[in-house]
Amino acid sequence: MFISLLEEVASFAAIFLFVTALAFLSNILSTI
């Protein structure tokens, strides 16, 4: 139970980090 919850949180964090990095990169590219 705890392991599956941990995996779910980890996958959500990975998606969140990916989206944040994507927005950060697009923001830098639009600034240049």
Buried (B, 14 or more C-beta within 10 A) or exposed (E): EEEEEEEEEEEEEEEEEEEEEEEEEEEEEEEE
